[in-house]
Amino acid sequence: MTTKYEVTYIIKPDIDDEAKKAVVDKYDKLIADNGATMVESKDWGKRRFAYEINKYREGTYHIMTFTAEDANAVDEFGRLSRIDNQVLRSMTVKLDK
């Protein structure tokens, strides 16, 4: 059975556009390499935080929507985004059909 997921992650605001694109491309590829099908990957732009995260007051939001048979892509994204110093926070949500 296919499940639809939405992943929102926040990239540090002080990296240049090229580095930001590399982060986005890396995670888009990671989703595809782990058997998921990308529905949408879009930039939400810079937004101010309600509170400070790792000494930052704002961050660049990016959102991905994809479908997957199993949770491999979600698990791998979670593992790698936690150790990636360019990603401040991420949140994964399982969507209803």
C-alpha positions, -999 to +999 in steps of 0.1 A: +000+000+000+013+034-009+015+061+017+018+099+011+043+119+032+051+155+036+085+166+048+092+202+058+127+211+066+145+243+075+178+252+059+203+277+076+196+312+063+233+322+059+243+298+031+244+309-005+219+299-032+243+273-047+248+256-014+210+257-007+203+241-041+229+214-033+210+206-001+176+205-018+190+183-047+206+159-022+174+153-004+153+151-035+177+125-049+177+106-015+139+103-016+140+088-052+170+065-044+150+050-015+121+039-037+097+069-031+080+089-059+083+127-056+050+146-060+063+181-053+094+198-039+091+235-034+109+264-017+088+283+008+115+310+012+129+327+043+107+330+073+112+344+108+110+319+137+088+323+168+119+315+189+156+311+183+169+278+168+207+273+171+213+310+174+192+317+142+161+339+141+151+329+106+155+300+082+147+289+046+118+265+045+116+237+020+087+213+016+086+179-002+056+157-008+061+122-020+045+087-020+062+055-008+054+018-004+075+017+029+092+041+053+127+036+040+129+071+024+114+087+055+138+069+078+169+077+057+159+114+053+155+116+091+188+100+098+208+122+073+190+155+081+198+151+118+235+149+111+235+176+084+247+209+098+229+228+070+194+216+082+182+233+114+149+213+118+127+189+100+092+175+104+076+145+086+038+141+084+019+112+070-009+125+049-044+111+044-051+099+009 
